[in-house]
Amino acid sequence: MKILVTGATGRVGSEVVKALLQRGADVRALTRKQPKPGTFPSAVEIALGDLTDPVSIAEALKSVDKLFLLNGGSPDELTQALIAYSLSKKAGLKHLTYASIYQADQFLEVPHFAAKYAVEEAIRAGKMPYTILRPAYFFQNERALKAALTGPGVYPIPAGNQGVAVVDVRDIAKAAAISLTEEGHQGKTYDQVSAEMLTGPDAAATWSRLLGKEITYAGHADFDNFEAHLRKKGNPLRETGNPMSWLAHDLRLMFEAFVERGFRNTEDQTARFAALLGHQPKTYSSYAAELAAEWAAA
């Protein structure tokens, strides 16, 4: 069984590759350019291509049985995903697992939520076997906050007070691998959420304890300034990246919605995710402790 993984060098895709290999799958990784030596184990086959190039995607899908479809935020995210989906159907793939986003249908004013929900609907309306994963806010986004936390002592993400659903990327990847290597997941949509939720004040308190210094929450009252900062500095959820005006506004709309309406999950959703994983999802506090220890060792 050969599985094509898109976004294979990214935060989620790279973990999906690992999880699939652990389950004995043959993996083909789609990358825009030849990866550096050591990026993937030697068992991983590389397919060069781009989700905006149907010819390269059709070539990458040859002799493939299943697809893990993930495409990162971009102005043409919807087009990219639908190109890959249509070519997957044409190639006769046995299954597709699509990485969407938690509560995609509840935040349609946010461009990347609306794009992912449109893809979900297209997949549900099609005749190809599928699983849809809806991951919440990634724990691993916090890795990009090292300078703010260890320097001036500020938690800069405007998470608000109502609660933001969160998840560990490694749990996302394990669930993806399960859906692609086991039976019983066709036509299912899984919310990927931890038992703990994130708030700005709680995050500041957690990091204060772990770093042994006072961390203050920057607050969520001034989204004009937040967006302006993103236009200058780039995505605060990535350690590297160029400033992009469209993305700054997209993230502004997302966090504004989280502050206004919350992005909470339920105990039942966490329990269903735990049943899929075979264990309780990792927690934000445990990941923060892991990250703080890593920073201290460095």
N, C-alpha and C positions, 0 to 999 in steps of 0.2 A: 504494500500500500504506500503510494507516494503522495505526499501532501505539500502543496505550494504555500509558502508563508509570505504574505506581503508585509511591508514595513519591518522586514526581518532584522534590520540593524538598529531599530528604535528601542525605546524603553520596554514596550510590551512585546513586540515581535521577537526580540532576541531571547526573552524568557520563554516564549511559546516554542521557539526552536529547541531550546534545552529540554523543555517538558516533553515534547514529542519524541526526541531522541531517547529519553529515559524510558519511553513506552515502546521503543523498538520500531518506530515509524521511519520510513525513508523520507528525508526532508529536502526540499528544494527551496532555496531562499531567493526571493526577488530583491535585487538591489539596483540602484541607478548606475553605479560604477563598481568596478572590481574592488572588493573589500580588501583591506590590509591583511597581510598574513597573520593568522591567529585570531581573526575576528570570529570565525566559526570552526568547529571541529572538522577534521578532514572528511568525515562522512557526509557533510552537508554539500549538496550540489548547488552551484550558483547559477542563477538565471539573470542576465542583465536586461533591464527593461524599466519602463516608466508607466504608471497607471494612466497617463494621458496619451500613451502611444498604443493603440489597439493591436498593431502588428507585433510589437514586442510582447504584449500580454498573451496573445494567441500562441506565440512560440513558447512562452514560459509554461503554458497550460498543457502542452503536448505530453502525453504519457502520464498525466497527473490524475489521481483518483479523487482527491478532495482539496478544498481551498480554505485557508484561514485568511479572511479578508479584513484588513485594517488599513485605513488611510488616514493620515494625520490631517489636522486642520489646514485648509487652504481655501482660496476663493472658489476653486473648481472642485471641491471635495465631492459634491453630488455627482458630477460628471464622471470623475475618476471611478467611483464605486460602481456606478451603473454600467460603465464600460466593462469592468472586470466581471460583474454579475452576468451580463448578457453573453460574454464570451465563455463563461463557465457553463452556462446552459447549453450553448452551442457545442461545446466540447463533450457534453454528456457526463459531467462530473457527478459522483455519487452523493456528495454532501458539501455544503458550504457552512462555515461558522463565521458569522459577521460580528465584529466588535463595534457596537453602537455606544450609547451613553445612558446612564441611569436617568429615568424620567424624561426621556427624549421628547415625549409628546406633551410635557407639561411646561416647556420653556421655548415655545416656538418663535418667540421674538429674538432668541439668541441664534445667530446664523448657523453655527456648527451643530447645535441641537436640531434645528429644523432640517438640515441636510441629512443628518443621520436618521431622523424619523422618516423622511421621504424614502431613504434606502430600505429601512425596515419594511415599509408598506409595499414597496416593489417586490421585495423578497417574499413576503407573505402572499402576495397576489400571484406569484410565479408558481411553477410546478416542480421546482428543484428542491430536494430535501435540504433542510436548513436547521441551524440553531442560531439564535440571536442572544448575544451577551450584552448586558447593560452595566458596565462598570461605573462606579462612582468616582469621586475625586481621588487621585492616586496619592498614597503615602509618599511615594518616591518624588513627588513634586517638591517636598521639603528639602531635598538634597541641595536644591539651588539657593536655599536661604542661609547657607553657612556664613557668608560675609555679614549679612544683616544681624544674625543671631549672635555670632561670636565677636562681632565688632561693636557697633553702637548698642546692641542689645534690644533690637526691635523685631517683633513679629509683624511683617509687612502685608500679609495677605488679608484682604477685607472679608473674612469668613462670616462675620456677623455673629449674632447671639442665638439664632434659632436652631442651628445645627445643620452641618453639612455631612452628608453620607460620604464615607471614605472606604478605600480598599487597597490592599497590597497587590502590586503588579504580579508578584509570584503566585498569588491565589488566582488572579485573572488567567494567567498562563496555564496553570494546572487545570482549571475548568475548561479552557479551550481545548487542551490536549485530550481530556476525558470525552468531550463532545465529538471529537474527531476520530477517536479510537475505540469507543464503546458504543453499543446499541442503546436505544431507548431515549435519544435526545432529539429526534426529528420533530420539527414543528414547535419546539420549546423555546421560550424566552426566559432567561435567567437574570434576575437582578443580582449584581455582585457588590455586596455591602458588608462591612464589618459591624460587630455589635456596638462599637464605640462610634460616636459622631464628633465632628470637629466644630469648635467655636473659636472665635478669635481670643477671647479672654482665657479659655481653657488651654489653648495652645500655648499662650504666653506663660501660663502657670506651669505647664508641663516642661517647657524648655528652661524656665527659671530653675526648677528643681534639678534637671539633668545637667545643666551647665554651671550650676553653682553661682549664678549671678542674676540680677533682676532683669527680666525681659518684659518689655511693655508692648501691649497690643497697639498698633498704629491707628486702629479704628476704621470706621467705614462711613464717615460723614461727608467726605469730599471726593466724589468719583470723578469730577472734572480734573482734579490734580492727579488722581490715580491714572486716568487715561493719558494725560499729558506725559506723565513719567514713563509709561509704557512706550509711548511714541518715541521717546528719547533713548530708553535703555533696552527695550525689547521685552520678550516674554519672561515674567518673573518665575514661571514654572519650569524653566529650562536653564541649565547652567551656561549654555552658550546660545547664540541666536541673534539675528539682526532685527532691529526695530522694524515693525510693519504696522502701518497705520490701520489697516483693516482689522488686524488681529487685536490691536489695542482696544478698538471699539467693541469687538466681539467679546473679549474678556471683561470689559467694563459692564456690558449688558448682562453677562452671566453672573458676575458677583453682585450686581445690583439686584438681580432677581433672587439670588440666594438670601441676601439681606432682607428683602421685602417679604418673601414667601417661604423661605427655608428650603432645604434640600434634604429632608429627613428620610430615614428608612424605618421600617417596623421590625419587631422581633420575629414575626413570621417570615419576612424576607430574608433576614439573617439565617434563620433556621433552615430555610429551603436551600440557601447557598451552602450552608454547612453540610447538609445532606448530600449535595452534589460533590463537594470536596472530600467528604469522609472525615472531616475534622472541623473544628471551629475556625472561622476566618481569623487571620492575624489582626492584631489591634494596633491602633495609632500609637498608643503609649509604648508598646513593645518595639515598634519600628523606630520611634524617636530615640529610645534607649540604645538601640543597635547603632543608629546613626551618630549619636553623641559619643559613643565609645570609639567608633571609627575615626571621628574627628580628633578625639583626644589622643589616639594612638599615632595619628599622622603628625 
